[in-house]
């Protein structure tokens, strides 16, 4: 995740320098989008970060639910082992 953020920061800095005119050779345009190549790369990097964050959030919820299921199964087993109430 840190690599994604560092890559996005580097692209942002390069994009800024290209927009200011310091690095004019980086202002290559993507014909069908009307945007610079660096802007497209920034967009893809941000989409990658978003996808990873959502995946990790979903994985965290699943792990929490699995943990709760194990706890409930233990409680159920404990209740099943107890003598029945008349």
N, C-alpha and C positions, 0 to 999 in steps of 0.2 A: 504494500500500500504506500509506503514511503517513497518507493521508486516512481510510482505514478505521480505523486505530488511533486517530486523534484523534476520529473520530466515536464509536467505541466508548467511549473514555474520557469524552467529554461525556455520553453516555447513561448511563454508570455513575454519574457524579456526580449527574445529575438523578434517577436511580432511588434513590440513597441519600438524597437530600434529600426525595424523596417518601415513602420508607419511614420517615424520622425524623419527618415531619409538617410540615416547613418549607414544602413545596410541596404542599398537600393536593389541589389541582386537577389534579395529574399522576397521581393514583391511579386513573385510569380503567381499568376491568376489561374484558377481552375475554371475552364471555359463554361461548363454547364451550370456552375454554382454562382459565378460572379464574385467569388471570394478568393482571398489569397490562400496559398497552400498552407501557410502557418495557421491561419484561422481554421481551416478544415482539420488540421492536426490537433489544435487546441480543443475543438469540438469533440473529436474522437476520444481524446484523453479524458475529457470531462465525462463523456458517456461511459467510458471504461471504469472510472472511479465510482460513478453512480451505480453501475451494475454490480460492482464488487461490494459496495456498502449494502445494497439491498440483499445480495446473496448472503453476506455475513449476518445480516439482521434476521433473515429467514432461518438460517442455520442455528442461530442462537435461540430462536423461539422453539425450534424443533427439539433442540437439546433440553431446554427447560421442560417441555411437555413430556419427553421421554423420562426425565428424572422424576417428574410428578407421577407418571404412570408406575414406575418402579416402587415409589413410596406407597401408592395406593394398593399395589399388588401385595406388598409386605403387610399392610394393615389388613387386607382381606384374608391373607393366609393366617395372620394372628387371630382374626375373628373366627375363621373356620376351625382353628385348632382348639378354641375355647369350648368348654362344655355348653350344650344348649340350655337355654333358660326354660324352665318348665312351662 
